[in-house]
């Protein structure tokens, strides 16, 4: 499977899942073709059967437990930063970024809708495998179409998108995604968006599931993990790029988040 800028990996798989809780460096889309699973995202369980599409964010610790075998699925993993830039609209990314108490990051499609979504996903895999000119452009178009289709299917339940406080939280989230390498304080963010820092803390956690500073650290750690697996940078250099202050603090934060040290071979 060839890796493109937007598309990181994908595959059709059948069988049991034997992986511990884990993270990806990108957004994961799982199309459940057969069987029934519990998608465990953070500390919540979501039941997904055939015809469901599970959307997992790049900061989501997750796992899958098979409830009814055989479990057949098609999955895609997309570079989160490139997907954000391509889609532009935060609303179209809500399935990956919003984690309210009652939000359900699983889209249940009818037979025709699932067939269309699967066809788009298959075409993404085929394009990623083919050494054709402008494959990245074709993949971008297919991914955009797939995400819009999922958004439209979920739109009736996305009533929070029109809330003024959601707009503030979404703008702050985008700001953090784009500036996590900088030195940022809660007070500075609140001032930038003209809101009280306590109000900001409340609404941000309401819509993302994290405090502002928790989210900032998770974004830094996710990028650090990506650099560890895709570059030859030293732990010290990555610590500096991700603004952890010093190498020992970076190692400590990384181990607390991933139960492993960045000194391992990633």
N, C-alpha and C positions, 0 to 999 in steps of 0.2 A: 504494500500500500504506500503510494507516494504521499509525502506530506506537503501541503501547500500552505500559503501564509494564513489563510482563514481556516482551512480544514486541517485538523491535527491527526485524527484517526477515525476509524469506523469499521464495522464488521457485522455480518449476520452470524449469530451464535445460537446453539441449542444445547441445553443441559443445565446442570445445577450450577449454582454460584458458590464459590468457596474463597471469598475474599473478605478480609476484615474491614472495618470502617476505614474509609480512605477519602482522599481528595483528588481532584483533577486540576490541572492548570488552566482548564478551559470549561466552557459550558458543555454539559452532556445532555443529549436527547436520546431517550430509549423508547422505541416503538415496540410495544408488546404484541406479538403476532399470535401467540398461543400460550396457554397456562395462566396462572394467577400469582402475583407476587405482593409482598409488602416492601415498599420502598421506604427505607428508614433514612430520613434526612434530618440531621441534627438529633433532637430528642423526640421526634414525631414519626409516627407510622402512617403511611398512606397506602391503601389497597388499590391495586391496579390490575385489571384483567385484560383479556384480548381486546384489541381495539383502542387501548389507552396509550397515551404518550406521556412519559415522565420527563420533566424538565428539572435539571439539577444545576445549581449555580457553581461558579468556580471557587466560592468560599464555603460551600456546603460539605461538611463531613457526612458521608452517606454509606449505605450498604443495601443489599437486596437479599431478601429471604424468599425462597420459593414456597408458595402455599399449595398450588396445584400444578404438578408437572404434567407433561413436559413444558419447560419454559423456553420458548423460542422468541428471540428478539433481534432487532436491528438497532445498532447504536451509532451515534455520531458524536464526536468531540470537536468543538469549535474553539478557536482562539478567542478568548473573551474580549480582549482589548480591540482586536480587529472587528469583531462582531458589533461591539458598541459603536465604533466609528462608522461602520457601514450602515447600521440601522438608524442611528441618530436619535430617534424617538425613544425616550425612557419607557413609555407605555408599551411599546413592542417588545421590551426586554423584561417586562414585569414578571414573567414566568420564571426568570432566573434570578431576579434581584429583589423582589418583594417577598417578605416573609412575615405577614401579619399573623395573629393568632388563629384566625379562621380561614386563612388563604390555603388553597389546595393546588399545589403545583403539578397537577395531573390533568390532562385534557382527555376526555372521553369522546371519541368520534364515532359517528355512525359508519356503516359498512363502506359507503361510497367515500366518505371523508377520509377514513383510514387508508383506503386503497390509493387515494390521491396523495396523501402524505407519504405513504410507503414508496410510491412511484418517484416522488421528488427525492426521497432519501436514497433510493437505489441509483438514481441518475447522478447524485452527488458522488456516491462510491465509484460508479463507472467512470465519471469524469476525472476523479482523483487518481484512478488507476491508469488512465490513458495519457500518453505523452503527447498531448495535442496542444497546438498554439492557443494561447489565451484561455487555458483551462481555468485559471483563477477567476477570470471574469464570469465564466459560465457557472462556476461553483457559487460565486457571490450572488448571482441572479437566482439560482435554485434555493440557496439558503434563505434569502430574503423572502421568496415566495412561500417557503415552508413556514417561516416564523409569522408571516402575516396570516396565513391560514390558521395556525394555532391560536393566534391572538383573536381572530374573528370567532373561532369556536368558543373561546373563553370570555368574550366580551360581556355577555350578560351578567357574569359574576364579578366583573372588575369595576364595580360601582365606585370604589374608593378613588379611581383615577380622576374623578371630577372634584375631589375634596381639595380645598386650598392648602391644607397642611401637607397633603401628599406631594403637591407641587414643590413645596419647600424642601421636604425630605429627599425627593428625587433629585433636585438640583444640587443639594449638598452631597448626595451619594455620587453623582457624576463628577463633582468637583474633587472629591476624595479619590475617585478612580483615576483621575487625570493628574493629580498632584501629590500622590502619597509619598513620592520621593523627597518632597520638600519638608521643612520643619513647620509643623502646623499645630496650633493650639485650638481648643474649643472656643475660647474667647475670640480669637481671630476669625474663626468660621462664622460665629454668631454675628459679629460685626459686619462681615462681608455680606451676609444675607439679611441684615437688618432685623434680627430676631433676638429675643432673650435667650441666653445660653441654656437656661433650665427648660424653657419651652422647646428649644431645638433638641435637647437631649431626649425629651419625652416623645416627640413625634418621630424622631429618627429611629428610635428603638421600636416604636409602634409599627413602623412600616418595613424595617429591615431585620428586626430581631436582634440587633446589636446596638450597643452604645456607639457614639461617634468615635471615640478613641479605640474601642474594640475593633470596629470596622477598619479604621486606619491601620492598626497593627496587622490584622488579617490580610489586608491588601498588600502590605509590605512583605509579609511572609509568603504569600502566594507567588509574588514576583520573584522573591529570593529562590523559592523552590524551582521556578521556571528557569532561572539563570543557572542554578546548580546542574540541571539536567540538559541544558542546551548550550552552555558555554564552558570555557576552560578557566573562567575567573576564579581567583582564590576566595576562600571564605571571608578573608579580610576585605577584599575589594567588593564583594557582594554586600557585606555588612555596611560598607560606606555608601554604595549605590542606593541601598534601601533605607538609609538614614536610621540605623539602629544605634548610632552613637559610638559604640565600640564592639569589638569582635566577641567578647565574652557575653555581653548583653544579648547579642544576636543569637549566639549558640544556646543560651538559656531560654530565650523566647521560642526558638525553633523547636527545641526538645519538648517544651511544655505543650506546644501545639500539635506536633506530629509524632511524639513519643520516639524520636530518633534524632541524632545530631546531624548537622549539615556536613560533618566531616566524613560521613559515609559516602560510598560511591553511588551517586544518583544517576 
